[in-house]
Amino acid sequence: MLLTIRAATAADEADVVALWRACGLVASYNDPAVDFRFARGGACSDVLLGEDEDGRTMGAVMVGHDGHRGWLYYVAASPDARGRGTGRQMVRSAEDWLRRRGVVKVQLLVRDTNTQVVSFYERLGFEVAPRVVMSKWLDETE
C-alpha cells in the first residue's frame, strides 16, 4: 500500500491519537494528545501522518532530534494495514525527515511489553544497542 505522507496538522490530532491507542502505544503516564501537540509545536520535532488513497489515516510516527541523535516515538501502522509496508514507510519517512536536518543517527526505545516489534525494526536495519537507560520524573514544584 503506497501512502501519502505529510506533516500532521492540528485537525489530525484525534485520528492520530486514536491510531496510537488502537496500536497499544499509549502508556498510562503519557497523554498522547499532549505529546502530539508538543511534538508539532517544537522546532526539532513533528508528527508525520500516512494516508491511503481515500485519505484515511493508516500510519503515524512522532520524530524529533536533540541536535545529535534522532528519535522515533509512537511508530504506528493501522491494524488493518499491517504487513503491507505501512510501518516501513512511516519509519523511512521519519528517517528522511531527520536526514534533511543533518541528523545521522536514529534511535528508538521499545517497551519490554512490546518486544514483538523488535524483529520488525531489525529488518529495517536497527540493532539492539547495549545501553543502560536511566530516567527520572521531574517534579513540577522543584
N, C-alpha and C positions, 0 to 999 in steps of 0.2 A: 504494500500500500504506500503510495507516494503522498507525502504530506506537504502542505504549505506551512512553513514555519515562520513565525513572526514574533516580535516582542508583544507580550500581553499588555492589554490596556486595563484601566480600572473596571471597565464593563465586563471583563473576563473573569473577575475575581471569583464569583460564585461557581462558575463552571470548573475553574482550576481547583479550587478548594474541594469541590465535590469529587473530582477525579482523584486528588490526593487521598481523600477519605476512602474512596472505593478501592484504592490500591493498598490500603493499610499502612500508609506512610505517616500518619498523624499520631504523635505521642501525646499522652495526657498533659504533659507540661508545656506543650507548644500550641499556640493559637495559629493555625495555618493562615487565617485571614490577615493577622498582624504580620506574619512572616512574608506573605505575598506583597503587602503594601510597603514593608520595609525594604525588600529587595528591589521593587520597582522604583522606589524613591532614592535609592543610593546611586552615587556616582560610579561605583565599582561593582554594581550588581544589576541583575534583571531577571525576569521570568520569561522564558520562551514557551510558546504555545504551538502545538502541531494540530492542524485542522485537516480533515479529509475533504474530498471534493464537494461535499454537501455543507461544509462549514462547521461540522461537529468537532468538538474538542476531543482528540484522540490521544494526545500526549502533552506532557509539560515537563519542564525542568527549571529549577532555580539555579542560576550561575552567578559566580562572583569571584573576585580576587582580592588579595591583600597587598598587591604590588609586587609580589614574588611568586606566589602559588595561586593557581585557580582551584576553585572548589565547586562541586556539583552537589545539589541537595534536591530532595523531592523528585527524583527521576521517576516519571510515571508514564505508563502505557495503559490505555483503557483495557480492562479485562477482555473486552470484545475484540481488541486489536492485537493481542499478544501473539507472538510467533509470526508476525507479518512485517517485522522490521521497524516498528514504531519506536521502541526503546532505542535501537541503534541510531535511528535518525535524530532522536532528541539528544542523545549523547554527542553525536557528531556535530550537531548544530551548536551545542554549548562549547565544544572544543573549538569550533571555528570562531565563535564569539570571543573566546579567550585569545586565540591566535591574533585576531585583528587588534588586540590591545597589547600585544607583545609578551603575553604570558606563555611560558614554555613548558610548564608542568601543571598537570591537573590531578587533583586528589578527590576522594570521596570517602565517606565513612559508611559502613554497613552495620546496622544494629545486629546484635547477636540473635535477635528474634527474626531476622530477615536473611539468614545465610543462604537460602535457596537462590538468591540472585548473584552470589559470588561467581559462579561459573559463567553467567551472562557477561559480567564485567571482564572476566579473564579472556573470553572470546574477543572482546574489544581491545585487548592489549594491556589491560590493567593488571597489576601484580599486587599480591598481598605484601604490604610493607611492614617489616618487624619494627614496631614502634610501641612505646608506652604512651597512651593518650591520657592526659590529665585534664581535669576540668574543675571549675569552681563556680558555684552560683553566686552572683553578685547581689548583695543586699542593697536595695534601693535607698535605704536610710543611711548607709555609711558615707 
